[in-house]
Amino acid sequence: MLGTATMTRLLTGYRNLPAVSRAALADVVTRIAWLVDHFPEIAELNINPLVCSEDELVAVDAKIRLTADFTMRDPMSRLLSDPGR
């Protein structure tokens, strides 16, 4: 996702702006994935906009929709399905 042509152009300094830290952006994506993985009641998560500067990323607005209709999974099942993790 971050390596597509459009994203590369935006992240490497679009319209004379400094390049965005890919490490910081990857960290945000990883943290969001962790959040969704550990809280199955999250039905939707929207961050818009995520303002990215050279060394800082700021979520200006975020919305999370929860659902009461979720199934608790065994937290170890994912680790069993991906032992290289």
N, C-alpha and C positions, 0 to 999 in steps of 0.2 A: 504494500500500500504506500509506504513512504518512498519507495524507489521508482514510482511511475514517473513518466516524463513531465507531467504537469506538476506533481509535487516537487520533483527535483528543481524545476525552474523556480517555483515559489520559495523553496527553502534555501536556495543558494544566493539569494540577494535579488529580490524582485523590485523593480522600479527604484533602483539605487538605494535600497534598504540593505542593512547588513544581513549576512546569512544567519539563519536560525540554527541553534545548537541541536543537531540531530540526536545527541545523547539525551538532552533534556526532553525532547519530544518523545523519544522512545521510552523514557522513564514515565512520562505522563500516560502513554498508551498502556504500558505494563501495569501501572497502578490502577487504571480504570478496569483493565481485564481482571486483576486480582479482586477488586471490589465486586464486580459482577459475578465472578466465580464463587466467592465466599458468601454472598448474600443472594440466594435464589429468589427471594421475594422482589428483587428488582426486575420489573417488567420492561422499563425503558429508561434510558439515560441520555440526556441531551446536553451538550456543552456548546453554547453558541453566543458569542464568539470565544475562541481561545486565542488570545492576543499573544503573539510570539515576537520576542525581540532577540537580540544577539545572545543574551544569557539568561533571559527570564521568560516564563510562560505564565499567563494569568487567565484563569477562567472568569470571564466577566459575568456570565450568567450560566447557571446550571439548573436543570430540572431532572428530578428522579421520580418516576411513577412506580409505586409499589403495588403489588397484588397480594390479596389474601389467599388466592388460589394457587399455591405453589407446592411442590413436592420436595420434602427434605431428602437429599441424597446422602449416601454414605460418603463422608469427606475423603475417605481413602480410595474410593472407586476410581477416581481420576488418576491417582498415582499408580494403581494397579494396571490401568489400561495403557500407561505411558511410563514404563519402568526406567527409561533413560533420563527422566526428569530429575 
